Each structure stands twice: as structure tokens, then as C-alpha cells.
């Protein structure tokens, strides 16, 4: 395809997975400490489709621009998992 225009961000062309498994994450004074998690790029996915709720970290939920081309599924890893041990 064509290269993006200046100032334009294109969504990934294929599956993308990100992970932050450290139990020592600190997102600043506002959010504070956060949980280890895996993120899967999931364009146009909604919480309604997966039964997710951003307030309940026990279940996978859609974050980012829910229902849009930059949405992603967040799967929180249990606190018992600590990659530093």
C-alpha cells in the first residue's frame, strides 16, 4: 500500500501482541501501580463482544479506542505471576 501521509497513523497490518509482565509497574502519580498484563491488537473489537468491563480486571477487556481500528484486548495476569522470581 501507499505510505502514510504526514501526521497520519495507520493501524497495524497484522496481529500485534504487547506484554508488560513486571509486577513493579508504576504509571505515575495518577494511576499509580498497575497489574502485569498482555495486550492483543484487536481492531474494531468491543467490550460487548467479549463480555469485558474495564473496571473489572479479572476478565479480559477492550481498551484503547473501543470498537475502532486501534482497539486492543487486555488480559491481566494474576498477581501470583512474578517474572522477577
C-alpha positions in Angstrom: 0.0 0.0 0.0 0.9 3.7 0.0 3.0 5.1 2.8 1.1 7.1 5.4 0.7 10.8 4.9 2.4 13.2 7.3 0.5 13.2 10.6 -1.4 10.0 9.8 -1.1 6.9 11.9 -2.1 3.6 10.4 -3.3 0.7 12.4 -1.0 -2.4 12.3 -1.4 -4.6 9.2 -1.3 -7.8 11.2 -1.8 -9.2 14.7 0.3 -7.4 17.3 0.9 -8.5 20.9 2.4 -6.5 23.7 3.2 -7.6 27.2 4.1 -5.9 30.4 4.6 -8.7 32.9 6.6 -6.8 35.6 4.8 -6.7 38.9 6.7 -3.4 39.6 4.9 -1.2 37.0 4.3 2.3 38.1 2.2 4.6 35.8 2.7 7.8 37.6 1.0 9.6 40.5 -2.4 9.4 39.0 -2.8 5.7 38.1 0.0 4.5 40.4 0.9 0.8 40.4 -0.7 -1.3 37.8 -1.1 -5.0 37.1 1.0 -7.3 34.8 -0.9 -7.8 31.6 -0.8 -8.9 28.0 -2.3 -6.8 25.2 -3.5 -8.2 21.8 -4.3 -5.8 19.0 -7.9 -6.4 18.2 -9.3 -3.9 15.7 -13.0 -3.0 15.9 -13.5 -5.3 19.0 -15.9 -4.1 21.7 -16.4 -5.0 25.3 -19.9 -6.1 24.5 -18.5 -8.7 22.1 -16.2 -10.2 24.7 -18.2 -9.5 27.9 -15.4 -7.2 29.1 -15.6 -4.4 31.6 -12.6 -2.0 32.1 -13.5 -1.7 35.8 -13.2 -5.5 36.4 -9.6 -6.6 35.9 -10.5 -10.3 36.5 -11.7 -10.7 32.9 -10.2 -9.6 29.5 -11.5 -6.2 28.4 -11.1 -3.9 25.4 -9.1 -0.8 25.9 -7.9 2.0 23.6 -10.5 3.2 21.2 -13.1 0.5 21.8 -14.8 -0.5 18.5 -12.2 1.4 16.5 -9.2 0.5 14.4 -6.8 0.9 17.4 -8.6 -1.2 19.9 -6.8 -3.9 21.9 -7.7 -6.7 24.3 -6.1 -6.5 27.7 -5.6 -9.8 29.6 -4.5 -9.1 33.2 -2.1 -11.7 34.6 -2.7 -12.9 38.1 -0.6 -11.2 40.8 0.9 -14.6 41.7 2.9 -14.5 38.4 6.1 -12.6 39.0 8.7 -12.9 36.3 11.3 -11.5 38.6 11.2 -14.6 40.8 
